[in-house]
Amino acid sequence: MTGLCGIVLAGGAGTRFGGPKALARAADGAPWVRTAVETLREGGCARVVVVLGAGAGEASALVPDDAQVAVAEDWAEGVAASLRAGIRAAGPADAVVVLPVDTPDTPPSAVRRVVAAAAGEPRSALAQAVYGTRPGHPVLVGARHLAPLAASVSGDRGARPYLVAHGAVEVDCSDLWSGDDIDRR
């Protein structure tokens, strides 16, 4: 699929985590931000935007050179601010694939599977990875849905209500990994 842009949401303060997750690193020292960019690239995204907020000055040094940085100045308002900033920065794209930075165990195969669910009509597609009965990431949003989605989110509520209301395809990825985000160190 051409025109696929990945969005890494890494703008929050990470209060339960003990600091901005944009600064988090794996046990081997690899920055989660870099891991998310690599996962989206290997999953098929031609471009990747990393949305920073809390700790943006320090975190921007961890973003790979081949990814674009977007700063959500209003990051303290919640995940909706980061999602809106990512959508704005993605510019023209057939679709975006959204991945939070706190899911460093996401395999590229999960991204590829969600993208494949939208292969026929990427511009009008909505697809979300699910793990058993639990919704998760990655999430694919076609271009036709980007502006309405951005207008519908607020505070710490992400895209899930919009996805449900507009019949997003649920893509089972439970055989690939747990789908768990990391909220605590």
C-alpha positions as CSV (number, residue, x, y, z in Angstrom):
1,M,0.0,0.0,0.0
2,T,1.5,3.4,-0.9
3,G,0.9,6.5,1.1
4,L,0.9,4.7,4.4
5,C,2.2,6.9,7.3
6,G,3.0,5.6,10.8
7,I,2.2,7.7,13.9
8,V,4.0,6.9,17.1
9,L,2.2,8.5,20.1
10,A,4.8,9.4,22.6
11,G,3.6,12.7,24.0
12,G,2.3,11.9,27.5
13,A,3.9,12.5,30.9
14,G,3.8,8.9,31.9
15,T,2.7,9.6,35.5
16,R,2.1,5.9,36.3
17,F,5.3,5.0,34.6
18,G,7.4,7.6,36.5
19,G,8.3,9.9,33.6
20,P,7.7,10.4,29.9
21,K,7.6,7.1,28.0
22,A,9.2,8.8,25.1
23,L,12.4,8.5,27.1
24,A,12.0,4.9,28.0
25,R,14.5,2.2,27.0
26,A,14.4,-1.5,26.8
27,A,16.7,-3.6,29.0
28,D,19.3,-3.6,26.2
29,G,19.2,0.2,26.1
30,A,17.2,0.5,22.9
31,P,14.9,3.5,23.0
32,W,11.2,2.6,22.8
33,V,10.8,5.5,20.3
34,R,13.3,3.9,18.0
35,T,11.7,0.5,18.4
36,A,8.3,1.9,17.5
37,V,9.6,3.6,14.4
38,E,11.4,0.4,13.2
39,T,8.2,-1.6,13.9
40,L,6.1,0.7,11.7
41,R,8.7,0.8,9.0
42,E,9.0,-3.0,8.9
43,G,5.3,-3.2,9.0
44,G,5.0,-1.2,5.7
45,C,4.8,2.5,6.6
46,A,6.7,4.6,4.1
47,R,6.9,7.5,6.5
48,V,6.8,7.7,10.3
49,V,5.8,10.7,12.5
50,V,6.8,10.6,16.2
51,V,4.6,12.8,18.4
52,L,6.4,14.2,21.4
53,G,5.1,16.3,24.3
54,A,6.4,15.9,27.8
55,G,10.2,15.7,27.7
56,A,10.2,16.6,24.0
57,G,13.6,18.3,24.1
58,E,15.4,15.3,25.5
59,A,13.2,12.7,23.6
60,S,13.8,14.2,20.2
61,A,17.4,13.0,20.3
62,L,16.1,9.4,20.5
63,V,14.0,9.7,17.4
64,P,15.7,8.1,14.3
65,D,16.8,10.5,11.6
66,D,14.5,9.0,9.1
67,A,11.4,9.8,11.2
68,Q,9.6,13.2,11.5
69,V,9.1,14.8,14.9
70,A,5.9,16.6,15.7
71,V,5.4,18.2,19.1
72,A,2.0,18.3,20.6
73,E,2.3,21.6,22.5
74,D,-1.0,20.8,24.3
75,W,0.1,17.3,25.3
76,A,-1.1,17.8,28.9
77,E,-4.7,17.7,27.7
78,G,-4.3,13.9,27.1
79,V,-3.9,11.4,24.3
80,A,-6.3,13.2,22.1
81,A,-3.9,16.1,21.7
82,S,-1.1,13.7,20.6
83,L,-3.4,12.0,18.1
84,R,-4.5,15.3,16.6
85,A,-0.9,16.4,16.3
86,G,0.1,13.2,14.6
87,I,-2.8,13.4,12.1
88,R,-1.8,17.0,11.3
89,A,1.8,16.0,10.8
90,A,1.0,13.0,8.7
91,G,-0.2,15.2,5.9
92,P,-1.5,13.6,2.8
93,A,-1.6,9.8,3.2
94,D,-3.9,7.1,2.1
95,A,-4.0,5.9,5.7
96,V,-2.2,6.2,9.0
97,V,-1.1,3.4,11.4
98,V,-1.2,4.5,15.0
99,L,1.1,2.9,17.6
100,P,1.7,4.1,21.1
101,V,5.3,4.2,22.3
102,D,4.4,2.0,25.3
103,T,3.9,-1.1,23.2
104,P,7.5,-1.9,22.5
105,D,6.8,-5.6,22.0
106,T,4.5,-5.0,19.0
107,P,5.9,-7.2,16.2
108,P,5.9,-5.8,12.6
109,S,3.7,-8.7,11.7
110,A,0.9,-7.1,13.7
111,V,1.2,-3.9,11.7
112,R,1.3,-5.9,8.4
113,R,-1.8,-7.9,9.5
114,V,-3.8,-4.7,10.3
115,V,-2.6,-3.0,7.1
116,A,-3.6,-6.1,5.1
117,A,-7.2,-5.8,6.4
118,A,-7.4,-2.4,4.6
119,A,-5.7,-3.4,1.4
120,G,-8.8,-3.0,-0.8
121,E,-9.9,0.5,0.2
122,P,-7.2,2.1,2.4
123,R,-8.6,5.6,2.2
124,S,-11.9,4.6,3.7
125,A,-10.7,1.8,6.0
126,L,-10.7,1.5,9.7
127,A,-9.0,-1.5,11.3
128,Q,-7.9,-2.2,14.9
129,A,-5.8,-5.1,16.3
130,V,-7.6,-7.1,19.0
131,Y,-6.2,-9.5,21.5
132,G,-8.9,-12.0,22.4
133,T,-11.8,-9.7,23.2
134,R,-9.6,-6.7,24.1
135,P,-9.0,-3.9,21.6
136,G,-5.4,-2.7,21.2
137,H,-2.8,-1.5,18.7
138,P,-1.9,-1.0,16.0
139,V,-4.8,0.9,14.5
140,L,-5.2,1.9,10.9
141,V,-7.3,4.9,9.9
142,G,-8.0,5.7,6.3
143,A,-7.7,9.3,5.0
144,R,-11.4,9.7,4.8
145,H,-11.7,9.3,8.6
146,L,-8.7,11.4,9.7
147,A,-10.4,14.8,10.0
148,P,-13.6,13.5,11.6
149,L,-11.6,11.4,14.0
150,A,-9.4,14.4,15.0
151,A,-12.6,16.4,15.6
152,S,-14.2,13.7,17.7
153,V,-11.4,13.0,20.3
154,S,-10.8,14.9,23.5
155,G,-8.9,14.6,26.7
156,D,-7.6,11.2,27.5
157,R,-10.0,9.4,25.2
158,G,-8.5,8.0,22.1
159,A,-10.0,6.7,18.9
160,R,-11.9,3.7,20.3
161,P,-15.4,5.4,20.4
162,Y,-14.9,6.6,16.8
163,L,-13.7,3.2,15.7
164,V,-16.7,1.4,17.3
165,A,-19.2,4.0,15.9
166,H,-17.9,3.6,12.4
167,G,-17.5,-0.2,12.3
168,A,-13.8,-0.7,12.4
169,V,-12.7,-4.1,11.3
170,E,-11.3,-6.0,14.3
171,V,-8.1,-7.9,13.3
172,D,-7.2,-10.7,15.6
173,C,-3.5,-10.5,16.5
174,S,-3.5,-12.6,19.7
175,D,-1.4,-15.3,18.1
176,L,1.4,-12.7,17.5
177,W,1.9,-11.2,21.0
178,S,-0.1,-10.2,24.1
179,G,-1.1,-6.7,23.0
180,D,-0.1,-5.3,26.4
181,D,1.0,-1.8,26.9
182,I,3.5,-1.0,29.6
183,D,2.2,1.4,32.2
184,R,4.7,0.8,35.0
185,R,8.5,0.3,35.1
